[in-house]
Amino acid sequence: MAKFESLQALRQFLMDRTAVELGEIREALGGVSSMTAFRHLRELDYRRSYNQNGRFYTLFDATRFDRWGLWTWRDIHFSVSGSLRNTVRRMVHEAEAGVTHRDLQDRLRVRVQNTLASLLKTGDVGRELEGNVFVYVHPDGDARRQQLERRRTVIRAAAEAEAEVTDEIVIEVLLHLIRHPGARSGDVARRLRRRSPPITLAQVETVYSRYDLGQKGGLSRS
C-alpha cells in the first residue's frame, strides 16, 4: 500500500474503511511504528472501540451516534466518550433517574460489572438500593438526590399505571414494536401520545415490564 504523504490522505483511508486496526494504519503509513501511527491519529478526531479489546479505530462523526452517544458498526461498538469506563461514567451521570446494571448492559451490549465496581471504588459513581434493584447514580449529593427522586416518581407512576393498562393498550404497544423493532419505551410513548386517549410513558413502561421487553424493545415472551 502506498505511503500516505498527507493527513487528508490518512483521513480518507479511515473514512473509506469505517473502522480499522492499528496494524492497518501502520501499514498505510508505510510500515511506521505504533508510536508514529498514534502521533498521526492524534491529528484527527477519532474514537477507539470500547469492545474487541479496543482494537478498532474510526473517525468521529457525530451523526452516527444515537441519543446515548453510542454507535455500532458490524459487531464493533464505539462511544462518543471513547473507553468503556468513560462511557459508563457518563451514562450514569446523565441518566435522569439513575440507571441499573441491566440497563447499562442492554444499551452497551457488553459486560459492565467490573467497570461499575471500579467506578464505585474510585467514587466516580454512587449506588443506592431502590426496592430490590441497585441503581447507579451521580456521586454528587444534589445530582444524586434528583436522580433518586425521579426514579421513585417513575416507580410510583408505573405502579399506578399497572392497573390502567388495558388489553387494547398492550396490543397498541406490541403492534408498534412489530412495526418498529428495537424501539425504546420513550420513543413508543412519543409516537402513541397523539392517540385518543393518549398512551402515557408509564403505561408503555408497564407493558415493557410485564412482557420483559427491557429497553431493547424485543419480544421475549408471548
PyMOL commands that set and color helices and strands:
alter all, ss='L'
color gray80, all
select helices_A, chain A and resi 7-17+22-28+34-41+52-54+62-64+84-94+101-108+113-122+141-162+167-179+185-192+201-210
alter helices_A, ss='H'
color red, helices_A
select strands_A, chain A and resi 20-21+46-48+56-59+70-73+76-79+99-100+126-130+133-137
alter strands_A, ss='S'
color yellow, strands_A
deselect
rebuild
show_as cartoon
